């Protein structure tokens, strides 16, 4: 992380699921409304991050005390782009449309993006998406910019500004990380199994590095629709090439042997 790195720390224990962050994000960035539909799987009506949803509040119902038919607990979390130290989307972009800013955040330049989709499978968190929504498609890749325009004017991102419980906290990444560690120790002292999602132990890997957006969680990452040990797809390229090369050589040797024998 650079000395001027900015990012988010989301304390899920403070989230009340009000979706003020979603509304503020859409309003500031002039994003169109979602095609809301009831799927019967959750009270959440946006379901995932996408080209027109850069903040997404996850609602997860998990069994609590009393066993089957007993109390249900809510797990709520406002998800967002992780602004990875080593961003797969940035590395995969062939046009240079995705850049790292002076705040160490990752931004898509819409005037350069050609909609090739290479960035989409390169994100291990399923964040970035090319907008192909009927009636509003522009064929460009979109995701959270961490309100780059607001940062340039010394303002905090709209989602953090609108959060009524301070669940979404914005600031220097090093300072946020220290605060997150203190918060984890405080909650563990109360008997809660709190931990940080976003370092190389959980929620990241050496190929990704620290996340610019980290989260305090109380349950498995999968409960929040997050991968536990994500890796960059690019790291699997070399083993795949080596396996293909070995297979090709073996087939060639087998073919030559059978022809010589024949």
PyMOL commands that set and color helices and strands:
alter all, ss='L'
color gray80, all
select helices_A, chain A and resi 12-14+20-29+88-92+118-122+148-152+158-162+173-189+221-224+233-261
alter helices_A, ss='H'
color red, helices_A
select strands_A, chain A and resi 6-11+56-63+72-79+98-100+106-108+129-130+141-142+168-172+195-197+213-217
alter strands_A, ss='S'
color yellow, strands_A
deselect
rebuild
show_as cartoon
